[in-house]
């Protein structure tokens, strides 16, 4: 009765409206135009969406994300990579303070979700997304992000990231798999107290790139802040908390937010198909 397309659309709308499964079904009852666009005659019960959300393959959401990013992406993409954290609960700071008893240890809360995004700096769209529970290192998400970028067929010419990704292995993996130029500043200055420069090839190249603020690499690196801009846009519009109880459900929830963000970017640019 309900197509895959219609149910994915409702999951994305749910994230954009920051509402529950029950609420999005109630809203759709009065949204006749939206139902027509999704090819629906009836609004599904909220339990249908709950079951579909738990059973959908995350790879299919990756494909949808790729399709929405392609609406505004062109050739010669400068890709920025950045990570952020999303709490896994909605407890207010006032509540957190009140549950403490005379200096006793804070009651245990759920850990946050680490979200890494690969962003098209020109279109401000999300090209790939990876999540994990807890404070994992930024570079842990690089292989899976590159898998999605390569399978998506993006024409990436440069990859920019902050010092958290400073690693010779990261440079080589990005260059080998995408053929793109990497611009990642080193943690240490180009000249240390002993007067030596970084020993590894790419890190030594970065020391030369950032030795002049007017170099081409330095100008390209300034686009890295667009990844933080996209993180802020998603959190402001759709919230900075994820409510899923499992790693997989939180990942799907984040993916739907990224899809909703890409669709809104396409509409802002006048792209309708």
TORTOR-803896 format. One line per field, with one value per residue (C-alpha): residue number from 1; x negated, y, z negated. Coordinates in steps of 0.2 Angstrom, whole numbers, m for minus. Last residue first. Example, Ala and Ser with C-alpha at 12.3 -4.5 7.8 and 13.67 -1.06 7.14 Angstrom:
BEGIN
num [2	1]
px [m68	m62]
py [m5	m22]
pz [m36	m39]
END
This chain:
BEGIN
num [273	272	271	270	269	268	267	266	265	264	263	262	261	260	259	258	257	256	255	254	253	252	251	250	249	248	247	246	245	244	243	242	241	240	239	238	237	236	235	234	233	232	231	230	229	228	227	226	225	224	223	222	221	220	219	218	217	216	215	214	213	212	211	210	209	208	207	206	205	204	203	202	201	200	199	198	197	196	195	194	193	192	191	190	189	188	187	186	185	184	183	182	181	180	179	178	177	176	175	174	173	172	171	170	169	168	167	166	165	164	163	162	161	160	159	158	157	156	155	154	153	152	151	150	149	148	147	146	145	144	143	142	141	140	139	138	137	136	135	134	133	132	131	130	129	128	127	126	125	124	123	122	121	120	119	118	117	116	115	114	113	112	111	110	109	108	107	106	105	104	103	102	101	100	99	98	97	96	95	94	93	92	91	90	89	88	87	86	85	84	83	82	81	80	79	78	77	76	75	74	73	72	71	70	69	68	67	66	65	64	63	62	61	60	59	58	57	56	55	54	53	52	51	50	49	48	47	46	45	44	43	42	41	40	39	38	37	36	35	34	33	32	31	30	29	28	27	26	25	24	23	22	21	20	19	18	17	16	15	14	13	12	11	10	9	8	7	6	5	4	3	2	1]
px [m71	m66	m82	m78	m94	m85	m75	m92	m98	m82	m84	m102	m96	m82	m95	m107	m93	m88	m106	m107	m91	m98	m114	m104	m94	m110	m119	m103	m91	m87	m84	m97	m101	m107	m90	m83	m85	m99	m108	m108	m113	m127	m135	m134	m143	m156	m159	m160	m174	m186	m185	m199	m210	m209	m217	m231	m234	m235	m248	m243	m245	m263	m272	m255	m260	m278	m273	m260	m273	m283	m267	m265	m283	m286	m300	m292	m304	m319	m325	m327	m313	m301	m299	m283	m273	m267	m250	m252	m239	m228	m227	m225	m225	m213	m216	m201	m208	m226	m226	m214	m223	m240	m235	m227	m242	m253	m242	m235	m216	m213	m223	m208	m202	m203	m201	m204	m199	m184	m173	m160	m156	m146	m155	m171	m163	m155	m171	m180	m168	m171	m190	m190	m179	m193	m203	m192	m196	m182	m172	m157	m145	m148	m142	m147	m140	m144	m141	m132	m128	m135	m134	m152	m160	m154	m154	m160	m152	m158	m146	m151	m136	m135	m136	m121	m120	m127	m121	m133	m144	m138	m141	m126	m115	m115	m99	m96	m111	m107	m89	m95	m107	m92	m91	m87	m96	m109	m120	m126	m145	m154	m166	m174	m178	m179	m177	m182	m173	m179	m164	m146	m136	m118	m107	m121	m119	m101	m106	m121	m110	m97	m111	m117	m100	m99	m116	m108	m96	m78	m72	m71	m64	m51	m45	m43	m35	m22	m19	m14	0	m1	7	18	19	0	m10	m23	m18	0	m3	m12	3	15	6	19	17	m2	m3	5	m7	m22	m15	m14	m32	m38	m43	m58	m50	m65	m68	m50	m50	m65	m56	m40	m50	m58	m40	m34	m49	m48	m29	m14	0]
py [87	104	114	132	135	136	120	111	117	111	94	93	97	84	71	76	74	57	51	57	47	32	33	35	19	9	14	9	19	33	50	61	78	94	99	99	117	124	107	105	123	122	106	114	129	119	110	127	132	121	134	143	128	133	150	142	130	144	153	170	165	159	145	136	127	123	115	106	98	92	84	76	69	63	72	87	102	103	119	111	122	117	125	121	123	106	100	100	108	97	101	85	85	73	57	49	33	35	53	51	36	44	60	50	39	54	60	77	73	83	97	103	96	100	88	94	89	79	73	63	45	40	24	34	46	32	22	38	41	23	25	42	38	32	48	59	49	40	50	39	30	30	40	42	54	57	71	83	99	117	119	126	118	100	92	76	74	65	62	56	51	55	44	39	47	40	50	63	59	65	83	85	74	78	75	94	99	87	93	111	106	99	81	78	62	54	70	75	77	85	80	88	85	98	93	105	99	100	96	99	96	104	89	77	79	73	57	54	55	43	31	32	29	13	8	11	m4	m1	m12	m1	14	3	m4	13	20	6	9	27	21	25	40	36	40	42	46	56	72	69	66	83	92	84	89	88	69	72	81	67	55	66	68	49	46	60	78	88	94	91	74	68	75	64	48	53	54	37	30	37	31	14	13	12	0]
pz [49	42	42	38	28	11	16	19	2	m6	2	m5	m23	m22	m16	m30	m43	m36	m38	m56	m60	m51	m61	m77	m73	m69	m85	m96	m106	m94	m101	m92	m99	m90	m82	m65	m59	m71	m71	m52	m49	m62	m54	m37	m43	m52	m35	m26	m38	m27	m13	m20	m16	3	m1	m10	4	17	6	m1	m19	m16	m26	m25	m9	m14	m31	m21	m9	m24	m31	m14	m13	m31	m40	m47	m47	m59	m68	m85	m92	m78	m61	m51	m67	m75	m72	m54	m42	m31	m12	m2	17	24	33	25	18	18	13	m1	m8	m6	m16	m30	m31	m33	m48	m52	m53	m69	m62	m51	m35	m16	m2	16	34	30	45	36	41	26	24	22	9	0	m2	m7	m21	m27	m27	m35	m50	m61	m57	m69	m84	m94	m107	m109	m98	m79	m64	m46	m33	m14	m2	m13	m4	m6	13	15	0	4	m13	m20	m37	m53	m67	m84	m95	m113	m128	m138	m155	m172	m187	m192	m207	m224	m228	m239	m228	m210	m200	m201	m191	m176	m176	m175	m161	m151	m147	m129	m126	m114	m113	m95	m92	m78	m64	m49	m31	m18	1	15	29	47	57	51	35	33	37	35	16	16	26	14	m1	7	11	m7	m13	m3	m11	m28	m24	m31	m44	m60	m50	m42	m58	m66	m50	m50	m69	m65	m54	m36	m28	m14	5	7	22	12	21	18	0	m1	7	m5	m21	m34	m37	m35	m51	m61	m53	m58	m75	m79	m72	m83	m78	m73	m58	m47	m55	m52	m34	m31	m38	m28	m12	m15	m18	m1	9	2	8	m4	0]
END
